[in-house]
């Protein structure tokens, strides 16, 4: 399938799961269909009422049309998402520091388009990596450079790649990582490596796109602090999605922005204003 497009590969994975619904496959990251059996019309209506009650407590009004109408470009459930990722992921951010997206795929596309604007800008990814990130990069004409995930020192491999690119007149602008249960390897990056990667990326001004779709699926061992929580340099963007935990068809994801961009708050403010329009 080497000559097929990224969309062809994704369609193949999804169609295979549709044809063989009883098969257990992690290839497409699809939740088990049995989990949706509880979503009867009556239950969904109950959830809508719960949401309306929440909005009334936030904005002091109760309107069902708000659920279906245009809202602010950064979203209208930001407080709820902030609370969830704080409780479950240890990610502390304010509602105005988070943007709601159409799944994590839009979050990836928005960040890449803003971070990699020049012809020599490069996206670093692990090899192998989630096909959705390389597909998004291809759509914007962004060059992708792979980092060997089997390296004993991933931070050193990233530093080496940044230096080699610089010698070629190119600039690594973003690094895509799934630190918890990486797709497709399932690997988890330990805390020491996470801190080293943050230090390297801060030095080279490489924004880290920390994608965490699987963090809630830990069944043994202790969770590792997210890179966002460990970041003191202003280089980690935390991407989350409810496609793996609630319902893919809802297409709800988010971006939690760092509090500064490489230590510069005004630079982050400018970045956010361009990204969330």
C-alpha positions as CSV (number, residue, x, y, z in Angstrom):
1,X,0.0,0.0,0.0
2,X,3.1,2.2,-0.3
3,X,1.7,4.1,-3.3
4,X,-1.7,4.8,-1.8
5,X,-2.7,8.2,-0.3
6,X,-3.2,8.7,3.4
7,X,-7.0,8.9,3.0
8,X,-7.0,5.6,1.1
9,X,-5.2,3.9,4.0
10,X,-7.6,5.4,6.6
11,X,-10.6,4.4,4.5
12,X,-9.2,0.9,4.1
13,X,-8.9,0.5,7.9
14,X,-12.4,1.8,8.6
15,X,-14.0,-0.3,5.9
16,X,-12.2,-3.4,7.2
17,X,-13.7,-2.8,10.6
18,X,-17.2,-2.3,9.1
19,X,-16.9,-5.6,7.2
20,X,-15.6,-7.5,10.3
21,X,-17.5,-5.9,13.2
22,X,-16.6,-8.7,15.7
23,X,-12.8,-8.4,15.0
24,X,-10.7,-6.7,17.7
25,X,-8.4,-4.2,15.9
26,X,-6.5,-1.3,17.3
27,X,-5.4,-0.2,13.8
28,X,-8.0,2.5,13.2
29,X,-8.4,3.5,16.9
30,X,-12.1,2.8,16.8
31,X,-14.1,2.5,20.1
32,X,-16.1,-0.7,20.6
33,X,-19.5,-0.2,19.0
34,X,-21.2,-1.9,22.0
35,X,-20.5,1.2,24.1
36,X,-23.0,3.2,22.1
37,X,-25.9,1.0,22.9
38,X,-26.7,3.1,26.0
39,X,-27.2,6.2,23.9
40,X,-30.9,5.8,23.4
41,X,-32.9,8.9,22.3
42,X,-34.2,9.3,25.9
43,X,-30.7,9.2,27.3
44,X,-29.4,11.7,24.8
45,X,-32.3,14.1,25.6
46,X,-31.3,13.8,29.3
47,X,-27.7,14.7,28.5
48,X,-28.9,17.7,26.6
49,X,-30.9,18.9,29.6
50,X,-27.7,18.4,31.8
51,X,-25.8,20.5,29.3
52,X,-28.4,23.2,29.4
53,X,-28.3,23.3,33.1
54,X,-24.5,23.8,33.0
55,X,-24.8,26.7,30.5
56,X,-27.4,28.3,32.7
57,X,-25.0,28.3,35.6
58,X,-22.3,29.8,33.4
59,X,-24.0,32.4,31.4
60,X,-27.3,32.8,33.4
61,X,-29.6,31.7,30.6
62,X,-31.2,28.5,29.5
63,X,-31.7,28.1,25.7
64,X,-31.7,24.9,23.8
65,X,-30.9,26.8,20.6
66,X,-27.5,27.6,22.0
67,X,-26.5,24.0,21.7
68,X,-27.2,24.0,17.9
69,X,-26.4,27.6,17.0
70,X,-23.1,29.3,16.0
71,X,-21.1,30.3,19.1
72,X,-17.7,31.8,19.8
73,X,-15.0,30.5,17.5
74,X,-13.0,29.0,20.4
75,X,-16.1,27.0,21.6
76,X,-18.8,27.0,24.3
77,X,-17.8,24.0,26.4
78,X,-14.4,25.1,27.3
79,X,-15.0,25.1,31.0
80,X,-16.2,21.5,30.9
81,X,-13.2,20.4,28.9
82,X,-10.8,22.3,31.1
83,X,-12.3,20.5,34.2
84,X,-12.1,17.1,32.6
85,X,-8.5,17.3,31.4
86,X,-7.5,18.7,34.8
87,X,-9.1,15.9,36.7
88,X,-8.1,13.1,34.4
89,X,-4.8,14.3,32.8
90,X,-3.4,16.8,35.4
91,X,-3.6,19.5,32.7
92,X,-4.3,22.9,34.3
93,X,-5.5,25.6,31.9
94,X,-8.2,28.3,31.9
95,X,-11.1,28.3,29.6
96,X,-9.7,31.2,27.5
97,X,-6.5,29.2,27.1
98,X,-8.2,26.4,25.3
99,X,-10.0,26.1,21.9
100,X,-12.6,23.5,20.9
101,X,-11.9,21.9,17.6
102,X,-13.6,19.5,15.2
103,X,-11.8,16.4,16.6
104,X,-8.1,16.3,17.2
105,X,-7.5,16.3,13.4
106,X,-8.6,19.9,13.1
107,X,-6.4,20.8,16.1
108,X,-3.4,19.3,14.3
109,X,-4.2,21.1,11.0
110,X,-4.7,24.5,12.7
111,X,-1.4,24.2,14.7
112,X,0.6,23.0,11.7
113,X,-0.7,25.7,9.4
114,X,0.2,28.4,11.9
115,X,3.6,26.9,13.0
116,X,5.0,25.9,9.6
117,X,4.4,28.8,7.3
118,X,7.8,29.1,5.5
119,X,9.0,26.9,2.8
120,X,11.9,25.6,4.9
121,X,9.8,24.8,7.9
122,X,9.8,21.1,9.0
123,X,7.6,18.9,11.1
124,X,9.4,16.2,13.2
125,X,7.6,13.0,13.9
126,X,8.5,9.6,15.3
127,X,9.0,6.7,12.9
128,X,6.5,5.0,12.8
129,X,3.8,7.5,13.6
130,X,0.0,8.2,13.4
131,X,-0.9,8.5,9.8
132,X,-3.2,11.4,10.4
133,X,-0.4,13.8,11.3
134,X,1.6,13.0,8.1
135,X,-1.6,13.4,6.1
136,X,-2.2,16.8,7.6
137,X,1.4,17.8,6.9
138,X,1.1,16.6,3.3
139,X,-2.1,18.6,2.8
140,X,-0.2,21.8,3.7
141,X,2.9,20.9,1.8
142,X,4.9,20.7,5.0
143,X,8.0,18.5,4.9
144,X,8.1,15.7,7.5
145,X,11.3,14.4,8.9
146,X,11.2,11.1,10.8
147,X,12.9,10.5,14.2
148,X,13.7,6.9,15.1
149,X,11.4,6.0,18.0
150,X,13.7,3.1,19.0
151,X,16.5,5.5,19.9
152,X,17.7,5.0,23.5
153,X,17.7,8.8,23.8
154,X,14.8,10.4,21.9
155,X,15.8,13.9,23.1
156,X,19.3,13.5,21.7
157,X,17.8,12.2,18.4
158,X,15.6,15.3,18.2
159,X,18.5,17.6,18.9
160,X,20.6,15.9,16.2
161,X,17.8,16.2,13.7
162,X,17.4,19.9,14.5
163,X,21.1,20.6,14.0
164,X,21.2,18.6,10.7
165,X,18.2,20.5,9.4
166,X,19.8,23.8,10.3
167,X,22.9,23.0,8.3
168,X,20.7,22.3,5.3
169,X,19.0,25.7,5.6
170,X,15.8,24.1,7.1
171,X,14.1,24.7,10.4
172,X,12.3,22.2,12.6
173,X,9.2,24.2,13.8
174,X,7.0,21.5,15.3
175,X,7.4,18.0,16.9
176,X,4.4,15.6,17.0
177,X,4.4,13.1,19.9
178,X,1.9,10.7,21.5
179,X,3.8,10.2,24.8
180,X,1.2,7.9,26.3
181,X,0.6,4.6,24.4
182,X,2.0,5.8,21.2
183,X,0.2,5.0,17.9
184,X,1.2,2.5,16.6
185,X,4.0,1.3,18.9
186,X,2.1,1.6,22.2
187,X,5.2,3.0,23.9
188,X,5.2,5.4,26.8
189,X,7.8,8.1,27.2
190,X,9.2,8.3,30.8
191,X,9.3,11.5,32.8
192,X,13.1,11.9,32.4
193,X,12.8,11.8,28.6
194,X,9.8,14.1,28.6
195,X,11.8,16.7,30.5
196,X,14.8,16.3,28.2
197,X,12.7,16.6,25.1
198,X,11.1,19.8,26.4
199,X,14.6,21.3,27.1
200,X,15.8,20.4,23.6
201,X,12.7,21.8,21.9
202,X,12.8,25.0,24.0
203,X,16.5,25.5,22.9
204,X,15.7,25.1,19.2
205,X,12.2,26.8,19.5
206,X,10.3,23.7,18.3
207,X,6.7,23.6,19.4
208,X,5.6,20.2,20.8
209,X,2.2,18.9,19.7
210,X,1.4,16.5,22.6
211,X,-1.5,14.3,21.4
212,X,-3.1,12.3,24.2
213,X,-6.0,10.3,22.8
214,X,-5.2,7.2,24.8
215,X,-4.1,8.5,28.2
216,X,-7.3,7.4,30.0
217,X,-6.7,3.8,28.9
218,X,-4.1,2.9,31.5
219,X,-5.0,-0.2,33.4
220,X,-1.9,-0.8,35.4
221,X,1.1,1.2,36.6
222,X,1.2,4.9,37.5
223,X,0.5,7.6,35.0
224,X,3.4,9.9,33.9
225,X,2.8,13.6,34.1
226,X,1.9,15.1,30.8
227,X,4.5,17.1,28.9
228,X,2.1,20.1,29.1
229,X,2.2,19.8,32.9
230,X,6.0,19.5,32.9
231,X,6.5,22.4,30.5
232,X,8.0,25.5,32.0
233,X,9.4,26.8,28.7
234,X,6.1,27.6,26.9
235,X,6.5,25.1,24.0
236,X,3.9,22.4,24.6
237,X,0.4,22.4,23.0
238,X,-1.8,19.8,24.5
239,X,-4.2,18.1,22.1
240,X,-7.1,16.0,23.3
241,X,-10.1,14.3,21.7
242,X,-13.3,12.5,22.8
243,X,-13.3,10.3,19.7
244,X,-11.7,7.4,21.7
245,X,-13.6,7.9,24.9
246,X,-17.1,9.1,24.1
247,X,-18.1,9.1,20.4
248,X,-16.1,9.6,17.3
249,X,-19.1,11.0,15.3
250,X,-19.3,14.0,17.6
251,X,-15.9,15.2,16.3
252,X,-15.0,17.1,19.5
253,X,-11.4,17.8,20.3
254,X,-9.4,20.7,21.9
255,X,-6.1,22.6,22.0
256,X,-4.7,23.7,25.4
257,X,-2.2,26.5,24.7
258,X,0.9,27.1,26.8
259,X,0.8,30.2,28.9
260,X,3.6,31.7,26.9
261,X,5.3,30.9,23.6
262,X,8.9,30.2,24.4
263,X,8.7,32.6,27.3
264,X,6.9,35.4,25.4
265,X,3.3,36.0,26.4
266,X,2.6,38.6,23.7
267,X,3.9,36.1,21.1
268,X,1.4,33.6,22.3
269,X,-1.4,36.1,22.3
270,X,-0.7,36.9,18.6
271,X,-0.5,33.2,17.8
272,X,-3.9,32.5,19.4
273,X,-5.6,35.4,17.7
274,X,-4.4,34.1,14.3
275,X,-5.3,30.5,15.0
276,X,-8.8,31.1,16.6
277,X,-10.6,33.5,14.2
